[in-house]
């Protein structure tokens, strides 16, 4: 559904893999060109480029340096980092 876009504009990694790389492994590089990405945007628009986004109007996840476009994805990512089991607790 969502793709991760950084300054290099490579769109080969999904948002879940990018989020894992950035939040768990602290790997902030593009998986294709290895350019260091200070931040990435998770978007449904697979044709978008980095310069099209206004990150000031997006939801920012500080630890992973990720910007998301909508509250639905924000909730999904927060649930991934929760210590509660989504099946048992809720």
C-alpha positions as YAML, in Angstrom:
chain: A
units: angstrom
residues:
- id: 1
  name: UNK
  ca: [0.00, 0.00, 0.00]
- id: 2
  name: UNK
  ca: [2.60, 2.55, 1.06]
- id: 3
  name: UNK
  ca: [6.09, 3.13, -0.25]
- id: 4
  name: UNK
  ca: [9.06, 4.77, 1.48]
- id: 5
  name: UNK
  ca: [10.57, 7.75, -0.35]
- id: 6
  name: UNK
  ca: [13.77, 9.54, 0.66]
- id: 7
  name: UNK
  ca: [15.88, 12.26, -0.94]
- id: 8
  name: UNK
  ca: [17.32, 9.80, -3.48]
- id: 9
  name: UNK
  ca: [13.74, 9.05, -4.70]
- id: 10
  name: UNK
  ca: [14.21, 5.28, -4.85]
- id: 11
  name: UNK
  ca: [10.84, 3.62, -4.24]
- id: 12
  name: UNK
  ca: [11.78, -0.03, -3.94]
- id: 13
  name: UNK
  ca: [11.04, -0.60, -0.24]
- id: 14
  name: UNK
  ca: [7.62, -0.86, 1.35]
- id: 15
  name: UNK
  ca: [6.79, 1.18, 4.42]
- id: 16
  name: UNK
  ca: [6.90, -1.81, 6.79]
- id: 17
  name: UNK
  ca: [10.39, -2.92, 5.78]
- id: 18
  name: UNK
  ca: [11.63, 0.67, 5.87]
- id: 19
  name: UNK
  ca: [10.10, 1.22, 9.30]
- id: 20
  name: UNK
  ca: [11.75, -1.96, 10.63]
- id: 21
  name: UNK
  ca: [15.13, -1.00, 9.18]
- id: 22
  name: UNK
  ca: [14.95, 2.49, 10.64]
- id: 23
  name: UNK
  ca: [13.39, 1.78, 14.05]
- id: 24
  name: UNK
  ca: [14.82, -1.63, 14.97]
- id: 25
  name: UNK
  ca: [18.18, -1.78, 13.17]
- id: 26
  name: UNK
  ca: [18.82, 1.99, 13.16]
- id: 27
  name: UNK
  ca: [19.72, 1.68, 9.47]
- id: 28
  name: UNK
  ca: [18.97, 5.06, 7.92]
- id: 29
  name: UNK
  ca: [20.34, 4.29, 4.44]
- id: 30
  name: UNK
  ca: [18.49, 3.70, 1.19]
- id: 31
  name: UNK
  ca: [18.54, -0.05, 0.64]
- id: 32
  name: UNK
  ca: [19.34, 0.48, -3.05]
- id: 33
  name: UNK
  ca: [21.95, 3.24, -3.30]
- id: 34
  name: UNK
  ca: [23.07, 3.28, 0.38]
- id: 35
  name: UNK
  ca: [22.67, 7.06, 0.58]
- id: 36
  name: UNK
  ca: [22.11, 8.24, 4.16]
- id: 37
  name: UNK
  ca: [18.48, 9.31, 4.57]
- id: 38
  name: UNK
  ca: [17.87, 11.81, 7.34]
- id: 39
  name: UNK
  ca: [14.13, 11.22, 6.94]
- id: 40
  name: UNK
  ca: [11.72, 9.37, 4.68]
- id: 41
  name: UNK
  ca: [8.07, 9.81, 3.74]
- id: 42
  name: UNK
  ca: [5.59, 6.94, 3.65]
- id: 43
  name: UNK
  ca: [3.03, 7.58, 0.91]
- id: 44
  name: UNK
  ca: [0.41, 5.80, -1.17]
- id: 45
  name: UNK
  ca: [1.53, 7.80, -4.21]
- id: 46
  name: UNK
  ca: [4.13, 5.55, -5.85]
- id: 47
  name: UNK
  ca: [4.91, 8.21, -8.48]
- id: 48
  name: UNK
  ca: [5.69, 11.00, -5.99]
- id: 49
  name: UNK
  ca: [9.17, 12.46, -5.52]
- id: 50
  name: UNK
  ca: [10.77, 13.77, -2.35]
- id: 51
  name: UNK
  ca: [10.44, 17.48, -3.18]
- id: 52
  name: UNK
  ca: [6.64, 17.26, -3.53]
- id: 53
  name: UNK
  ca: [6.01, 16.73, 0.18]
- id: 54
  name: UNK
  ca: [5.45, 19.40, 2.81]
- id: 55
  name: UNK
  ca: [6.76, 17.57, 5.86]
- id: 56
  name: UNK
  ca: [5.56, 20.38, 8.16]
- id: 57
  name: UNK
  ca: [1.99, 19.26, 7.40]
- id: 58
  name: UNK
  ca: [2.66, 15.56, 7.98]
- id: 59
  name: UNK
  ca: [2.77, 13.37, 11.07]
- id: 60
  name: UNK
  ca: [6.35, 12.87, 12.26]
- id: 61
  name: UNK
  ca: [7.61, 9.74, 14.01]
- id: 62
  name: UNK
  ca: [10.77, 11.00, 15.69]
- id: 63
  name: UNK
  ca: [12.63, 7.79, 16.53]
- id: 64
  name: UNK
  ca: [12.53, 6.47, 12.97]
- id: 65
  name: UNK
  ca: [12.68, 9.90, 11.28]
- id: 66
  name: UNK
  ca: [9.56, 9.05, 9.28]
- id: 67
  name: UNK
  ca: [6.82, 11.33, 7.99]
- id: 68
  name: UNK
  ca: [3.38, 9.87, 7.24]
- id: 69
  name: UNK
  ca: [0.49, 11.35, 5.30]
- id: 70
  name: UNK
  ca: [-2.48, 10.04, 7.23]
- id: 71
  name: UNK
  ca: [-3.69, 9.05, 10.68]
- id: 72
  name: UNK
  ca: [-4.53, 5.49, 9.56]
- id: 73
  name: UNK
  ca: [-0.89, 4.71, 8.83]
- id: 74
  name: UNK
  ca: [0.24, 6.55, 11.94]
- id: 75
  name: UNK
  ca: [-1.95, 4.27, 14.09]
- id: 76
  name: UNK
  ca: [-0.66, 1.18, 12.27]
- id: 77
  name: UNK
  ca: [2.98, 2.13, 12.92]
- id: 78
  name: UNK
  ca: [2.29, 3.02, 16.55]
- id: 79
  name: UNK
  ca: [0.69, -0.41, 17.01]
- id: 80
  name: UNK
  ca: [3.85, -2.05, 15.66]
- id: 81
  name: UNK
  ca: [5.89, -0.39, 18.40]
- id: 82
  name: UNK
  ca: [3.36, -1.06, 21.15]
- id: 83
  name: UNK
  ca: [4.16, -3.48, 23.94]
- id: 84
  name: UNK
  ca: [0.57, -4.77, 23.83]
- id: 85
  name: UNK
  ca: [-0.53, -7.76, 21.78]
- id: 86
  name: UNK
  ca: [-3.01, -6.57, 19.16]
- id: 87
  name: UNK
  ca: [-4.88, -9.90, 19.28]
- id: 88
  name: UNK
  ca: [-5.06, -10.40, 23.05]
- id: 89
  name: UNK
  ca: [-5.20, -6.81, 24.29]
- id: 90
  name: UNK
  ca: [-7.06, -5.31, 21.65]
...
